[in-house]
């Protein structure tokens, strides 16, 4: 029988991140946008909202997008400057809902630098009111 080492156990071994050094701590990155108070009215297809910034080496493990009814035909994508749908692909936002399924490109993705998380409006013009929330959960990886 053979024994093998994971990437985290292959020298040089760094201590596992966390407040006590014995486990990773879940980090939450959250952004909220209120269309009634933070915009000058309805947003058009192609408009973007910078929701938050995540730490470098942030490994995404889960998250959600929650929205009010934003308008007929409106979809939202959540990504970054490298891929505008890295975390959540186009999600229909004509009626209120929550999306919890990460896109495969975002699952287990590690940000190489401090990264702005961006929502792109697609498919139509939004209502002038409503709320949009994006939350990503992850851990900060130690440098290799």
Biotite code that builds the C-alpha atoms (Angstrom):
import biotite.structure as struc

atoms = struc.array([
    struc.Atom([0.000, 0.000, 0.000], chain_id="A", res_id=1, res_name="UNK", atom_name="CA", element="C"),
    struc.Atom([1.353, 3.437, -0.968], chain_id="A", res_id=2, res_name="UNK", atom_name="CA", element="C"),
    struc.Atom([0.866, 6.768, 0.786], chain_id="A", res_id=3, res_name="UNK", atom_name="CA", element="C"),
    struc.Atom([0.740, 10.075, -1.063], chain_id="A", res_id=4, res_name="UNK", atom_name="CA", element="C"),
    struc.Atom([0.782, 13.751, -0.051], chain_id="A", res_id=5, res_name="UNK", atom_name="CA", element="C"),
    struc.Atom([-1.770, 16.378, -1.081], chain_id="A", res_id=6, res_name="UNK", atom_name="CA", element="C"),
    struc.Atom([-0.530, 19.679, -2.508], chain_id="A", res_id=7, res_name="UNK", atom_name="CA", element="C"),
    struc.Atom([-1.020, 21.223, 0.929], chain_id="A", res_id=8, res_name="UNK", atom_name="CA", element="C"),
    struc.Atom([1.250, 18.632, 2.555], chain_id="A", res_id=9, res_name="UNK", atom_name="CA", element="C"),
    struc.Atom([4.042, 18.682, -0.045], chain_id="A", res_id=10, res_name="UNK", atom_name="CA", element="C"),
    struc.Atom([7.092, 20.635, 1.193], chain_id="A", res_id=11, res_name="UNK", atom_name="CA", element="C"),
    struc.Atom([7.299, 23.473, 1.881], chain_id="A", res_id=12, res_name="UNK", atom_name="CA", element="C"),
    struc.Atom([4.298, 22.992, 4.166], chain_id="A", res_id=13, res_name="UNK", atom_name="CA", element="C"),
    struc.Atom([2.649, 26.205, 5.353], chain_id="A", res_id=14, res_name="UNK", atom_name="CA", element="C"),
    struc.Atom([0.464, 26.351, 8.437], chain_id="A", res_id=15, res_name="UNK", atom_name="CA", element="C"),
    struc.Atom([-3.218, 26.062, 7.679], chain_id="A", res_id=16, res_name="UNK", atom_name="CA", element="C"),
    struc.Atom([-4.890, 29.452, 7.771], chain_id="A", res_id=17, res_name="UNK", atom_name="CA", element="C"),
    struc.Atom([-7.338, 30.218, 10.531], chain_id="A", res_id=18, res_name="UNK", atom_name="CA", element="C"),
    struc.Atom([-7.476, 32.006, 13.866], chain_id="A", res_id=19, res_name="UNK", atom_name="CA", element="C"),
    struc.Atom([-5.785, 29.156, 15.725], chain_id="A", res_id=20, res_name="UNK", atom_name="CA", element="C"),
    struc.Atom([-3.711, 27.754, 12.864], chain_id="A", res_id=21, res_name="UNK", atom_name="CA", element="C"),
    struc.Atom([-5.570, 24.460, 12.948], chain_id="A", res_id=22, res_name="UNK", atom_name="CA", element="C"),
    struc.Atom([-8.187, 25.040, 10.256], chain_id="A", res_id=23, res_name="UNK", atom_name="CA", element="C"),
    struc.Atom([-9.308, 27.418, 7.563], chain_id="A", res_id=24, res_name="UNK", atom_name="CA", element="C"),
    struc.Atom([-11.766, 30.144, 8.420], chain_id="A", res_id=25, res_name="UNK", atom_name="CA", element="C"),
    struc.Atom([-14.664, 30.790, 6.112], chain_id="A", res_id=26, res_name="UNK", atom_name="CA", element="C"),
    struc.Atom([-14.530, 34.310, 4.662], chain_id="A", res_id=27, res_name="UNK", atom_name="CA", element="C"),
    struc.Atom([-17.643, 36.072, 3.374], chain_id="A", res_id=28, res_name="UNK", atom_name="CA", element="C"),
    struc.Atom([-17.553, 38.746, 0.715], chain_id="A", res_id=29, res_name="UNK", atom_name="CA", element="C"),
    struc.Atom([-20.883, 40.556, 0.361], chain_id="A", res_id=30, res_name="UNK", atom_name="CA", element="C"),
    struc.Atom([-22.113, 43.340, -1.874], chain_id="A", res_id=31, res_name="UNK", atom_name="CA", element="C"),
    struc.Atom([-25.553, 44.919, -1.974], chain_id="A", res_id=32, res_name="UNK", atom_name="CA", element="C"),
    struc.Atom([-26.960, 47.338, -4.538], chain_id="A", res_id=33, res_name="UNK", atom_name="CA", element="C"),
    struc.Atom([-30.222, 49.275, -4.196], chain_id="A", res_id=34, res_name="UNK", atom_name="CA", element="C"),
    struc.Atom([-31.489, 50.467, -7.571], chain_id="A", res_id=35, res_name="UNK", atom_name="CA", element="C"),
    struc.Atom([-33.714, 53.116, -5.994], chain_id="A", res_id=36, res_name="UNK", atom_name="CA", element="C"),
    struc.Atom([-30.983, 54.941, -4.075], chain_id="A", res_id=37, res_name="UNK", atom_name="CA", element="C"),
    struc.Atom([-27.660, 54.004, -5.675], chain_id="A", res_id=38, res_name="UNK", atom_name="CA", element="C"),
    struc.Atom([-28.389, 54.488, -9.367], chain_id="A", res_id=39, res_name="UNK", atom_name="CA", element="C"),
    struc.Atom([-29.687, 57.344, -11.468], chain_id="A", res_id=40, res_name="UNK", atom_name="CA", element="C"),
    struc.Atom([-32.610, 55.215, -12.641], chain_id="A", res_id=41, res_name="UNK", atom_name="CA", element="C"),
    struc.Atom([-32.887, 52.045, -14.646], chain_id="A", res_id=42, res_name="UNK", atom_name="CA", element="C"),
    struc.Atom([-29.726, 50.281, -15.774], chain_id="A", res_id=43, res_name="UNK", atom_name="CA", element="C"),
    struc.Atom([-29.320, 49.178, -19.388], chain_id="A", res_id=44, res_name="UNK", atom_name="CA", element="C"),
    struc.Atom([-27.884, 45.996, -20.846], chain_id="A", res_id=45, res_name="UNK", atom_name="CA", element="C"),
    struc.Atom([-24.104, 46.176, -20.595], chain_id="A", res_id=46, res_name="UNK", atom_name="CA", element="C"),
    struc.Atom([-24.074, 48.346, -17.478], chain_id="A", res_id=47, res_name="UNK", atom_name="CA", element="C"),
    struc.Atom([-21.924, 47.030, -14.648], chain_id="A", res_id=48, res_name="UNK", atom_name="CA", element="C"),
    struc.Atom([-21.945, 47.308, -10.862], chain_id="A", res_id=49, res_name="UNK", atom_name="CA", element="C"),
    struc.Atom([-18.784, 46.775, -8.825], chain_id="A", res_id=50, res_name="UNK", atom_name="CA", element="C"),
    struc.Atom([-20.211, 44.843, -5.869], chain_id="A", res_id=51, res_name="UNK", atom_name="CA", element="C"),
    struc.Atom([-17.153, 44.216, -3.673], chain_id="A", res_id=52, res_name="UNK", atom_name="CA", element="C"),
    struc.Atom([-13.485, 43.332, -3.633], chain_id="A", res_id=53, res_name="UNK", atom_name="CA", element="C"),
    struc.Atom([-12.083, 39.989, -2.505], chain_id="A", res_id=54, res_name="UNK", atom_name="CA", element="C"),
    struc.Atom([-8.665, 39.304, -1.063], chain_id="A", res_id=55, res_name="UNK", atom_name="CA", element="C"),
    struc.Atom([-5.888, 37.808, -3.187], chain_id="A", res_id=56, res_name="UNK", atom_name="CA", element="C"),
    struc.Atom([-5.717, 34.012, -2.865], chain_id="A", res_id=57, res_name="UNK", atom_name="CA", element="C"),
    struc.Atom([-9.457, 33.915, -2.075], chain_id="A", res_id=58, res_name="UNK", atom_name="CA", element="C"),
    struc.Atom([-10.675, 30.395, -2.957], chain_id="A", res_id=59, res_name="UNK", atom_name="CA", element="C"),
    struc.Atom([-14.402, 30.474, -3.760], chain_id="A", res_id=60, res_name="UNK", atom_name="CA", element="C"),
    struc.Atom([-16.335, 27.559, -2.294], chain_id="A", res_id=61, res_name="UNK", atom_name="CA", element="C"),
    struc.Atom([-19.967, 28.744, -2.492], chain_id="A", res_id=62, res_name="UNK", atom_name="CA", element="C"),
    struc.Atom([-22.179, 31.783, -2.735], chain_id="A", res_id=63, res_name="UNK", atom_name="CA", element="C"),
    struc.Atom([-25.467, 33.200, -3.907], chain_id="A", res_id=64, res_name="UNK", atom_name="CA", element="C"),
    struc.Atom([-27.089, 35.977, -5.913], chain_id="A", res_id=65, res_name="UNK", atom_name="CA", element="C"),
    struc.Atom([-30.410, 37.293, -4.604], chain_id="A", res_id=66, res_name="UNK", atom_name="CA", element="C"),
    struc.Atom([-32.521, 39.833, -6.463], chain_id="A", res_id=67, res_name="UNK", atom_name="CA", element="C"),
    struc.Atom([-35.912, 41.501, -6.519], chain_id="A", res_id=68, res_name="UNK", atom_name="CA", element="C"),
    struc.Atom([-37.900, 41.491, -9.754], chain_id="A", res_id=69, res_name="UNK", atom_name="CA", element="C"),
    struc.Atom([-35.612, 43.623, -11.909], chain_id="A", res_id=70, res_name="UNK", atom_name="CA", element="C"),
    struc.Atom([-37.594, 43.745, -15.156], chain_id="A", res_id=71, res_name="UNK", atom_name="CA", element="C"),
    struc.Atom([-38.769, 41.647, -18.091], chain_id="A", res_id=72, res_name="UNK", atom_name="CA", element="C"),
    struc.Atom([-35.919, 39.975, -19.955], chain_id="A", res_id=73, res_name="UNK", atom_name="CA", element="C"),
    struc.Atom([-33.254, 41.165, -17.503], chain_id="A", res_id=74, res_name="UNK", atom_name="CA", element="C"),
    struc.Atom([-30.460, 38.763, -16.628], chain_id="A", res_id=75, res_name="UNK", atom_name="CA", element="C"),
    struc.Atom([-27.494, 39.263, -14.330], chain_id="A", res_id=76, res_name="UNK", atom_name="CA", element="C"),
    struc.Atom([-23.995, 37.806, -14.571], chain_id="A", res_id=77, res_name="UNK", atom_name="CA", element="C"),
    struc.Atom([-21.450, 37.844, -11.750], chain_id="A", res_id=78, res_name="UNK", atom_name="CA", element="C"),
    struc.Atom([-17.754, 37.755, -12.529], chain_id="A", res_id=79, res_name="UNK", atom_name="CA", element="C"),
    struc.Atom([-14.595, 39.794, -12.630], chain_id="A", res_id=80, res_name="UNK", atom_name="CA", element="C"),
    struc.Atom([-12.477, 41.627, -15.207], chain_id="A", res_id=81, res_name="UNK", atom_name="CA", element="C"),
    struc.Atom([-11.185, 38.320, -16.602], chain_id="A", res_id=82, res_name="UNK", atom_name="CA", element="C"),
    struc.Atom([-14.586, 36.651, -17.063], chain_id="A", res_id=83, res_name="UNK", atom_name="CA", element="C"),
    struc.Atom([-17.864, 38.522, -16.587], chain_id="A", res_id=84, res_name="UNK", atom_name="CA", element="C"),
    struc.Atom([-19.713, 35.276, -15.723], chain_id="A", res_id=85, res_name="UNK", atom_name="CA", element="C"),
    struc.Atom([-16.976, 33.494, -13.748], chain_id="A", res_id=86, res_name="UNK", atom_name="CA", element="C"),
    struc.Atom([-19.123, 32.963, -10.633], chain_id="A", res_id=87, res_name="UNK", atom_name="CA", element="C"),
    struc.Atom([-22.722, 33.067, -11.843], chain_id="A", res_id=88, res_name="UNK", atom_name="CA", element="C"),
    struc.Atom([-23.830, 32.714, -15.456], chain_id="A", res_id=89, res_name="UNK", atom_name="CA", element="C"),
    struc.Atom([-26.715, 34.747, -16.840], chain_id="A", res_id=90, res_name="UNK", atom_name="CA", element="C"),
    struc.Atom([-29.580, 34.352, -14.378], chain_id="A", res_id=91, res_name="UNK", atom_name="CA", element="C"),
    struc.Atom([-33.071, 35.510, -15.305], chain_id="A", res_id=92, res_name="UNK", atom_name="CA", element="C"),
    struc.Atom([-34.091, 38.308, -12.953], chain_id="A", res_id=93, res_name="UNK", atom_name="CA", element="C"),
    struc.Atom([-37.566, 39.146, -14.264], chain_id="A", res_id=94, res_name="UNK", atom_name="CA", element="C"),
    struc.Atom([-39.028, 37.865, -11.000], chain_id="A", res_id=95, res_name="UNK", atom_name="CA", element="C"),
    struc.Atom([-37.540, 37.820, -7.516], chain_id="A", res_id=96, res_name="UNK", atom_name="CA", element="C"),
    struc.Atom([-35.242, 34.917, -6.817], chain_id="A", res_id=97, res_name="UNK", atom_name="CA", element="C"),
    struc.Atom([-32.039, 33.477, -5.464], chain_id="A", res_id=98, res_name="UNK", atom_name="CA", element="C"),
    struc.Atom([-29.380, 31.605, -7.426], chain_id="A", res_id=99, res_name="UNK", atom_name="CA", element="C"),
    struc.Atom([-27.008, 29.354, -5.489], chain_id="A", res_id=100, res_name="UNK", atom_name="CA", element="C"),
    struc.Atom([-25.364, 27.313, -8.250], chain_id="A", res_id=101, res_name="UNK", atom_name="CA", element="C"),
    struc.Atom([-21.848, 28.545, -8.950], chain_id="A", res_id=102, res_name="UNK", atom_name="CA", element="C"),
    struc.Atom([-20.607, 28.416, -12.521], chain_id="A", res_id=103, res_name="UNK", atom_name="CA", element="C"),
    struc.Atom([-17.925, 25.761, -12.994], chain_id="A", res_id=104, res_name="UNK", atom_name="CA", element="C"),
    struc.Atom([-15.407, 28.501, -13.826], chain_id="A", res_id=105, res_name="UNK", atom_name="CA", element="C"),
    struc.Atom([-15.928, 30.008, -10.357], chain_id="A", res_id=106, res_name="UNK", atom_name="CA", element="C"),
    struc.Atom([-16.087, 26.865, -8.259], chain_id="A", res_id=107, res_name="UNK", atom_name="CA", element="C"),
    struc.Atom([-12.755, 26.419, -6.456], chain_id="A", res_id=108, res_name="UNK", atom_name="CA", element="C"),
    struc.Atom([-11.321, 29.457, -8.298], chain_id="A", res_id=109, res_name="UNK", atom_name="CA", element="C"),
    struc.Atom([-8.440, 31.208, -6.508], chain_id="A", res_id=110, res_name="UNK", atom_name="CA", element="C"),
    struc.Atom([-8.101, 34.928, -7.180], chain_id="A", res_id=111, res_name="UNK", atom_name="CA", element="C"),
    struc.Atom([-4.525, 35.809, -8.198], chain_id="A", res_id=112, res_name="UNK", atom_name="CA", element="C"),
    struc.Atom([-4.761, 39.371, -6.817], chain_id="A", res_id=113, res_name="UNK", atom_name="CA", element="C"),
    struc.Atom([-7.215, 41.634, -5.009], chain_id="A", res_id=114, res_name="UNK", atom_name="CA", element="C"),
    struc.Atom([-10.211, 41.310, -7.320], chain_id="A", res_id=115, res_name="UNK", atom_name="CA", element="C"),
    struc.Atom([-13.330, 43.393, -7.917], chain_id="A", res_id=116, res_name="UNK", atom_name="CA", element="C"),
    struc.Atom([-16.485, 41.293, -8.204], chain_id="A", res_id=117, res_name="UNK", atom_name="CA", element="C"),
    struc.Atom([-18.676, 42.774, -10.921], chain_id="A", res_id=118, res_name="UNK", atom_name="CA", element="C"),
    struc.Atom([-22.341, 42.317, -11.858], chain_id="A", res_id=119, res_name="UNK", atom_name="CA", element="C"),
    struc.Atom([-23.171, 42.814, -15.540], chain_id="A", res_id=120, res_name="UNK", atom_name="CA", element="C"),
    struc.Atom([-26.748, 43.595, -16.552], chain_id="A", res_id=121, res_name="UNK", atom_name="CA", element="C"),
    struc.Atom([-27.783, 41.766, -19.706], chain_id="A", res_id=122, res_name="UNK", atom_name="CA", element="C"),
    struc.Atom([-30.881, 41.129, -21.773], chain_id="A", res_id=123, res_name="UNK", atom_name="CA", element="C"),
    struc.Atom([-32.853, 44.290, -21.052], chain_id="A", res_id=124, res_name="UNK", atom_name="CA", element="C"),
    struc.Atom([-33.339, 47.404, -18.982], chain_id="A", res_id=125, res_name="UNK", atom_name="CA", element="C"),
    struc.Atom([-33.889, 47.100, -15.242], chain_id="A", res_id=126, res_name="UNK", atom_name="CA", element="C"),
    struc.Atom([-36.610, 48.663, -13.170], chain_id="A", res_id=127, res_name="UNK", atom_name="CA", element="C"),
    struc.Atom([-35.627, 51.860, -11.376], chain_id="A", res_id=128, res_name="UNK", atom_name="CA", element="C"),
    struc.Atom([-36.175, 50.170, -8.010], chain_id="A", res_id=129, res_name="UNK", atom_name="CA", element="C"),
    struc.Atom([-35.167, 46.865, -6.480], chain_id="A", res_id=130, res_name="UNK", atom_name="CA", element="C"),
    struc.Atom([-32.299, 45.253, -4.657], chain_id="A", res_id=131, res_name="UNK", atom_name="CA", element="C"),
    struc.Atom([-29.479, 42.946, -5.713], chain_id="A", res_id=132, res_name="UNK", atom_name="CA", element="C"),
    struc.Atom([-27.207, 41.049, -3.295], chain_id="A", res_id=133, res_name="UNK", atom_name="CA", element="C"),
    struc.Atom([-24.122, 38.999, -4.142], chain_id="A", res_id=134, res_name="UNK", atom_name="CA", element="C"),
    struc.Atom([-22.317, 36.952, -1.528], chain_id="A", res_id=135, res_name="UNK", atom_name="CA", element="C"),
    struc.Atom([-19.283, 34.724, -2.076], chain_id="A", res_id=136, res_name="UNK", atom_name="CA", element="C"),
    struc.Atom([-17.914, 32.346, 0.545], chain_id="A", res_id=137, res_name="UNK", atom_name="CA", element="C"),
    struc.Atom([-14.341, 31.153, 0.483], chain_id="A", res_id=138, res_name="UNK", atom_name="CA", element="C"),
    struc.Atom([-11.064, 30.719, 2.297], chain_id="A", res_id=139, res_name="UNK", atom_name="CA", element="C"),
    struc.Atom([-7.795, 32.593, 1.981], chain_id="A", res_id=140, res_name="UNK", atom_name="CA", element="C"),
    struc.Atom([-5.113, 30.230, 0.713], chain_id="A", res_id=141, res_name="UNK", atom_name="CA", element="C"),
    struc.Atom([-1.552, 30.469, 1.965], chain_id="A", res_id=142, res_name="UNK", atom_name="CA", element="C"),
    struc.Atom([0.965, 31.227, -0.785], chain_id="A", res_id=143, res_name="UNK", atom_name="CA", element="C"),
    struc.Atom([2.646, 28.223, -2.311], chain_id="A", res_id=144, res_name="UNK", atom_name="CA", element="C"),
])
